[in-house]
Amino acid sequence: MAQCLKERDGTKIAAMYARFARVDGLKTLCASFKAHVQAAVEQIVTDVEHDADMIESLVSLRSFCRNLLRDAFVDEVIPTSGPSD
């Protein structure tokens, strides 16, 4: 998970979400995601060498996370046929 998040590979993360969902492991996946985001924010905020880029880096991370949650962390909906009239 950490490598996929570091590379910002939403496709692989979506596949992981689907696999974890099948085995009732979403709590574990979400805990890993939360830990990564917290560590990434801490790293950005405490990186004195790139202090001038902090806001831009935080906004970029936020955007990535929002898109990831919208696109990858979703349950697959299986269409069902409605009742016959």
N, C-alpha and C positions, 0 to 999 in steps of 0.2 A: 504494500500500500504506500509506504513512504516514498519509494522510488517513483511510482506512478504520479503521486502528488508533486514530487519535486520536478518531474518532467512535465507536469500539468497535462497529463494524458487522460482526458475525460472518457475516451472510448474504453480504455482498459479498466478504468474505475467503474464505469457503468456495467461492464461484464462482471467485475468482482461483486458489485451490488447484487446482480441477478443470482450469482452463485451463492452468496451469503444468505440471500433471502430464501433460497430453496432449502437450506439446512438450518433455518431459524437462527442465523448468526448476525442479524443486523445490529444488535446491541454492540457486539464486538467490533464490527466495521465502523459504526458511528463513533465509538470510543476512540478508535485509532485515528479517525478523521479529526475529531476534536483535539486530540493530543497534538497532531501534526500542525493544525492551524494555530494552536496556542504557542507552540514552539517557534513557528515561523514568525508570528507577530512579535514574540519576545526577541528573536534574532534581529528583526528589522529595527525595532525600537532601541536596542542596545548597541547597534553597530555604529560606533562613533565615526568611523572612516567614511561612511555613506550617509551621514546625518542630513545632508542637503537633499538626498533622494528619499528620505523616510516617507513623506506623505505620498509621493508617487508610488512607492513600493507597497504601501498599505492599501491604497486605492486599487492597485493592480491585483493584489491578493484578494481583496474583497470582491472584486468583479469576477475573478476566477471562481471563487467559492460560491457566489450566488448562481453563476451559470452552471456550475457543477451540481449544485443542489437541485436546480430546476431540470437539468437534462439527464443526470446520471442517477441521482438518488430518488428514483420514482419506481413505484410498483408497476409491473407490466399489467395492463388491463386486457383481459381476454374478452373480446366481444361476444355477447350472448344474443341469441335471437329473442325478440320480444314475443309476447303472447299473440297467438293468431286471432284475427278478427273473424 
